[in-house]
Amino acid sequence: MEVVYGHGRVRVPGYECSCGKGRRRRVKLWRMYGGGDELKCADCACRHQRMDPRGIDGYGMILDPSVKVRTTMIGPWTPAFPSEVANGRIEDYWSRTSAPEAAIAWWQALPLQ
């Protein structure tokens, strides 16, 4: 089933940090670029990359020290925009460049913590 963004609160089963420490839900999450099921919150993705999560703004942008530009990427971790849900779990994600504006707006509206 396609995730429908737009009116009201979007509920995505399984959209939670995989850290195991409280399973953060309803926050911005990142996934490994190129695939994988693991989702990380800002703290976990930054810890993985030895970056400071306090540098992330409300839109999910952080300074990438390797190229000196602000980006939504945390190292190889890219914003997780769910596109398909089946059997109570996320089956697929939009890439950053093909995500519909409504999916990007939904993700940007999520809190960091």
VOGU-3710 file (C-alpha; in Angstrom, 3 decimals, decimal comma):
1> mevvyghgrv> 0,000/0,000/0,000  1,376/3,381/-0,966  1,931/5,874/1,831  -0,448/8,780/1,219  0,875/12,130/2,360  -1,257/15,188/2,601  -4,118/15,861/4,974  -3,724/15,201/8,687  -1,221/13,030/10,503  0,482/10,321/8,436
11> rvpgyecscg> 0,893/7,023/10,294  3,656/4,739/9,104  3,953/1,400/10,944  7,542/0,531/11,779  8,830/4,090/11,347  11,029/4,083/14,454  14,716/4,208/15,293  16,373/0,793/15,378  18,691/1,755/18,242  16,726/-0,243/20,788
21> kgrrrrvklw> 16,886/2,605/23,326  13,252/3,544/23,627  12,552/3,089/19,915  12,087/6,752/19,028  8,948/7,256/16,956  7,404/10,209/15,153  10,795/11,869/14,682  12,985/12,460/11,633  14,713/9,217/10,658  17,526/8,372/8,259
31> rmygggdelk> 18,303/5,146/6,356  21,475/3,872/4,749  21,919/5,273/1,234  21,426/2,501/-1,289  19,131/0,338/0,805  18,735/-1,547/4,011  15,961/-1,709/6,576  17,777/-0,055/9,467  16,453/3,364/10,495  18,354/5,782/12,716
41> cadcacrhqr> 17,274/8,916/14,547  19,488/12,020/14,408  21,402/11,056/17,551  22,129/7,514/16,369  23,067/8,492/12,794  25,373/11,239/14,087  26,933/8,914/16,666  27,577/6,405/13,860  29,367/9,130/11,850  31,043/10,861/14,814
51> mdprgidgyg> 29,137/14,053/14,099  27,394/16,412/16,521  23,578/16,186/16,257  23,257/19,689/17,723  24,276/20,949/14,274  21,054/19,676/12,684  18,441/22,350/12,041  14,666/21,962/11,987  14,707/20,951/8,317  17,135/18,098/8,984
61> mildpsvkvr> 20,122/19,929/7,472  23,638/19,504/8,874  27,073/20,684/7,789  28,936/17,908/5,998  32,540/18,478/7,086  33,992/16,607/4,104  32,526/18,989/1,505  31,692/22,025/3,690  28,037/22,298/2,616  24,756/21,839/4,478
71> ttmigpwtpa> 22,894/18,685/3,515  20,227/16,312/4,802  22,736/13,455/4,532  24,501/12,324/7,700  27,472/10,575/6,120  25,895/7,668/4,164  22,554/8,100/5,990  19,812/9,706/3,888  16,366/10,939/4,980  13,873/8,074/5,211
81> fpsevangri> 10,780/8,952/3,150  8,529/5,834/3,288  6,749/5,057/0,011  5,240/1,576/0,492  3,834/-0,160/3,576  2,674/-3,798/3,718  2,018/-6,273/6,527  2,640/-3,632/9,176  6,102/-2,678/7,970  7,804/-0,352/5,515
91> edywsrtsap> 8,587/-2,090/2,229  10,197/0,729/0,260  11,403/4,329/0,417  11,514/7,307/-1,898  14,976/8,530/-2,820  15,704/12,155/-1,929  15,566/13,197/-5,566  12,308/11,395/-6,431  10,306/11,927/-3,225  7,099/13,892/-3,763
101> eaaiawwqal> 6,976/17,335/-2,168  4,332/16,104/0,301  6,705/13,375/1,571  9,544/15,872/1,998  7,237/18,332/3,792  6,007/15,511/6,086  9,594/14,551/6,985  10,697/18,153/7,513  7,737/18,731/9,854  8,775/15,835/12,118
111> plq> 10,720/16,824/15,237  14,349/15,778/15,702  13,782/14,352/19,180
//
